[in-house]
């Protein structure tokens, strides 16, 4: 290999390294911007999350239209945000929140299963039991034991 071709190889390697550095800085900038964008999206979704936590026992207050209205965004946007942050729909998120609250109440109170079902916003005990079983692979009474 001659000196000229060796010099060209080094120059080419240097250009590749510079290109790599430029690409890495661009990716880092996009990553930071993505975090800022995700934070803004989460901030827009926060009123819906607050409303859910305050009204977990009232299924009529937890419709998609009401939740989107609290955030001043469309229902489609709210649905997209829920999938982005939780990998589930708003309805799935609400059901999970209700079941988590029910698990806490079953473990830490002496309330009846019917009272707990009402406290977490289920329309009927059968709906509560079916949903609880689906999420926990056992009935509420089995969970309590």
C-alpha positions as CSV (number, residue, x, y, z in Angstrom):
1,X,0.0,0.0,0.0
2,X,1.4,3.4,-1.0
3,X,1.5,6.4,1.2
4,X,-1.1,8.2,-0.9
5,X,-3.7,5.4,-0.6
6,X,-2.9,5.1,3.1
7,X,-3.5,8.8,3.5
8,X,-6.8,8.5,1.6
9,X,-7.9,5.6,3.8
10,X,-7.2,7.7,6.9
11,X,-9.0,10.7,5.5
12,X,-12.0,8.4,4.6
13,X,-12.0,6.9,8.1
14,X,-11.9,10.4,9.6
15,X,-14.8,11.5,7.5
16,X,-16.8,8.4,8.6
17,X,-16.0,9.2,12.2
18,X,-17.2,12.8,11.7
19,X,-20.3,11.5,10.0
20,X,-20.9,9.1,12.9
21,X,-20.5,12.0,15.5
22,X,-23.0,14.1,13.5
23,X,-25.5,11.3,13.4
24,X,-25.1,10.6,17.1
25,X,-25.6,14.2,18.0
26,X,-28.7,14.3,15.8
27,X,-30.1,11.2,17.5
28,X,-29.4,12.6,20.9
29,X,-31.2,15.9,20.0
30,X,-34.2,13.9,18.6
31,X,-34.2,11.8,21.8
32,X,-34.3,14.9,24.0
33,X,-37.1,16.4,21.9
34,X,-39.0,13.2,22.1
35,X,-38.8,13.3,25.9
36,X,-40.0,16.9,25.9
37,X,-42.9,16.0,23.5
38,X,-43.8,13.0,25.7
39,X,-43.8,15.2,28.8
40,X,-46.1,17.7,27.1
41,X,-48.4,14.9,26.0
42,X,-48.4,13.5,29.6
43,X,-49.2,16.9,31.0
44,X,-52.2,17.2,28.7
45,X,-53.4,13.8,29.8
46,X,-53.0,14.6,33.6
47,X,-56.5,16.1,34.1
48,X,-58.0,12.8,32.8
49,X,-55.9,10.8,35.2
50,X,-56.9,13.1,38.1
51,X,-60.5,12.8,37.2
52,X,-60.3,9.0,37.1
53,X,-58.7,8.8,40.5
54,X,-61.3,11.2,42.0
55,X,-64.3,9.4,40.4
56,X,-63.3,5.8,40.3
57,X,-66.5,4.8,42.0
58,X,-68.7,6.7,39.4
59,X,-68.7,4.9,36.1
60,X,-71.0,7.6,34.5
61,X,-68.3,10.2,35.2
62,X,-65.6,8.2,33.4
63,X,-66.7,8.2,29.8
64,X,-64.2,8.9,27.1
65,X,-66.0,12.1,26.1
66,X,-65.9,13.4,29.7
67,X,-62.2,12.5,30.1
68,X,-61.2,14.1,26.8
69,X,-63.2,17.2,27.7
70,X,-61.3,17.5,31.0
71,X,-58.1,17.6,28.9
72,X,-59.4,19.8,26.1
73,X,-58.4,17.2,23.5
74,X,-60.3,14.9,21.2
75,X,-61.2,11.4,22.2
76,X,-58.9,10.0,19.5
77,X,-56.0,12.0,20.9
78,X,-56.8,10.9,24.5
79,X,-57.0,7.3,23.4
80,X,-53.6,7.7,21.6
81,X,-52.0,9.2,24.7
82,X,-53.3,6.3,26.9
83,X,-51.8,3.7,24.5
84,X,-48.5,5.7,24.4
85,X,-48.1,5.9,28.1
86,X,-49.9,2.8,29.4
87,X,-50.1,0.4,26.5
88,X,-53.8,0.1,27.1
89,X,-57.0,1.9,26.3
90,X,-58.6,4.3,28.7
91,X,-61.3,1.7,29.5
92,X,-58.6,-0.9,30.3
93,X,-56.7,1.6,32.4
94,X,-59.9,2.4,34.4
95,X,-60.6,-1.3,34.9
96,X,-57.1,-1.9,36.1
97,X,-57.3,1.1,38.5
98,X,-60.6,-0.3,39.8
99,X,-59.2,-3.7,40.3
100,X,-56.1,-2.4,42.0
101,X,-58.3,-0.3,44.4
102,X,-60.4,-3.4,45.0
103,X,-57.3,-5.5,45.8
104,X,-56.3,-2.8,48.4
105,X,-59.8,-2.8,49.9
106,X,-60.0,-6.6,50.1
107,X,-56.6,-6.8,51.8
108,X,-57.0,-3.8,54.2
109,X,-60.6,-3.5,55.1
110,X,-63.4,-5.7,56.4
111,X,-65.9,-4.3,53.9
112,X,-68.1,-6.8,52.1
113,X,-67.4,-7.7,48.5
114,X,-70.6,-6.0,47.5
115,X,-69.5,-2.8,49.3
116,X,-66.1,-3.0,47.6
117,X,-67.8,-3.5,44.2
118,X,-69.8,-0.4,44.7
119,X,-66.8,1.6,46.1
120,X,-64.8,0.9,42.9
121,X,-67.6,1.7,40.5
122,X,-68.9,-1.6,39.2
123,X,-72.6,-1.7,38.2
124,X,-73.1,-5.2,39.6
125,X,-71.4,-7.7,41.8
126,X,-71.3,-10.2,38.9
127,X,-69.5,-7.7,36.7
128,X,-67.1,-7.0,39.5
129,X,-66.4,-10.7,40.1
130,X,-66.0,-11.5,36.4
131,X,-63.6,-8.6,35.9
132,X,-61.7,-9.3,39.1
133,X,-61.3,-13.0,38.0
134,X,-60.1,-11.9,34.6
135,X,-57.4,-9.7,36.0
136,X,-56.3,-11.7,39.1
137,X,-57.1,-15.3,38.0
138,X,-59.2,-15.7,41.2
139,X,-62.4,-14.5,42.7
140,X,-62.4,-11.6,45.2
141,X,-63.2,-13.9,48.1
142,X,-60.3,-16.2,47.1
143,X,-58.1,-13.1,46.9
144,X,-59.2,-12.0,50.4
145,X,-58.1,-15.3,51.9
